[in-house]
Amino acid sequence: MSISSGIAIYFVLWWVVLFAVLPFGVRSQHEDGEGAPGTDPGAPVMAAMGRKLLWTTIVSAIVFTIGATLYLAGYFNVEWLSKLLGVPI
């Protein structure tokens, strides 16, 4: 795996993990009963984006490290993927 491929894979993985992490811990204005006039009741009270970005980076780094290690060990390759999907090479 080249460095540019690794960076591209990590970038895509980071965004996927971010979208998975975003809903955790979000409370809407309607749930808390504190709604600012003129805002949507479903708007979050406090999104805590800094914490979510940190968790996204940590989780995606762990998943990427596991995947890259398995790839470099020879477990993730075209032959394995073709067997898994049942497609001949």
C-alpha positions as CSV (number, residue, x, y, z in Angstrom):
1,M,0.0,0.0,0.0
2,S,1.4,3.3,-1.0
3,I,1.4,6.4,1.3
4,S,-1.2,8.1,-0.8
5,S,-3.5,5.1,-0.8
6,G,-3.2,4.8,3.0
7,I,-4.0,8.5,3.4
8,A,-7.0,8.2,1.1
9,I,-8.3,5.1,2.9
10,Y,-7.9,6.8,6.3
11,F,-9.7,9.9,5.0
12,V,-12.7,8.0,3.8
13,L,-12.7,5.8,7.0
14,W,-12.5,9.0,9.2
15,W,-15.6,10.4,7.5
16,V,-17.5,7.2,7.9
17,V,-16.7,7.0,11.6
18,L,-17.6,10.6,12.0
19,F,-21.1,10.1,10.6
20,A,-21.4,7.0,12.9
21,V,-20.3,9.1,16.0
22,L,-22.3,12.2,15.4
23,P,-25.7,11.1,16.9
24,F,-24.2,10.0,20.2
25,G,-25.0,12.2,23.1
26,V,-27.1,14.8,21.2
27,R,-30.1,16.3,23.0
28,S,-32.5,18.5,21.1
29,Q,-33.9,21.7,22.4
30,H,-37.3,20.0,22.6
31,E,-36.0,17.3,24.9
32,D,-34.3,19.7,27.2
33,G,-37.2,22.2,27.2
34,E,-34.8,25.1,26.4
35,G,-35.7,26.5,23.0
36,A,-34.5,29.8,21.8
37,P,-37.2,31.7,20.0
38,G,-37.2,31.2,16.2
39,T,-35.1,28.1,16.3
40,D,-36.1,24.5,15.3
41,P,-37.1,22.4,18.3
42,G,-34.9,19.6,16.9
43,A,-31.7,21.7,16.9
44,P,-29.1,20.3,19.3
45,V,-28.5,22.1,22.6
46,M,-24.8,21.3,22.7
47,A,-23.2,19.3,20.0
48,A,-19.8,18.7,21.7
49,M,-18.0,18.6,18.3
50,G,-14.5,18.7,19.8
51,R,-15.1,15.5,21.8
52,K,-16.7,13.8,18.8
53,L,-13.8,14.8,16.5
54,L,-11.3,13.4,19.0
55,W,-13.2,10.1,19.3
56,T,-13.6,9.9,15.5
57,T,-9.8,10.3,15.1
58,I,-9.1,7.7,17.8
59,V,-11.5,5.1,16.5
60,S,-10.6,5.5,12.9
61,A,-6.9,5.3,13.7
62,I,-7.5,2.0,15.6
63,V,-9.6,0.5,12.7
64,F,-7.1,1.7,10.1
65,T,-4.2,0.2,12.0
66,I,-6.0,-3.2,12.3
67,G,-6.9,-3.1,8.6
68,A,-3.5,-2.1,7.5
69,T,-1.8,-4.7,9.6
70,L,-4.1,-7.4,8.2
71,Y,-3.4,-6.2,4.7
72,L,0.3,-6.1,5.1
73,A,0.2,-9.6,6.7
74,G,-1.6,-10.8,3.5
75,Y,-5.1,-11.4,4.8
76,F,-6.8,-8.7,2.8
77,N,-6.0,-9.3,-0.9
78,V,-7.8,-9.7,-4.2
79,E,-7.9,-13.5,-4.0
80,W,-9.5,-13.4,-0.5
81,L,-12.0,-10.8,-1.6
82,S,-12.9,-12.8,-4.8
83,K,-13.5,-15.9,-2.7
84,L,-15.6,-14.0,-0.2
85,L,-17.8,-12.5,-3.0
86,G,-17.8,-15.7,-5.1
87,V,-16.4,-13.9,-8.1
88,P,-13.7,-15.7,-10.1
89,I,-10.5,-13.8,-10.8
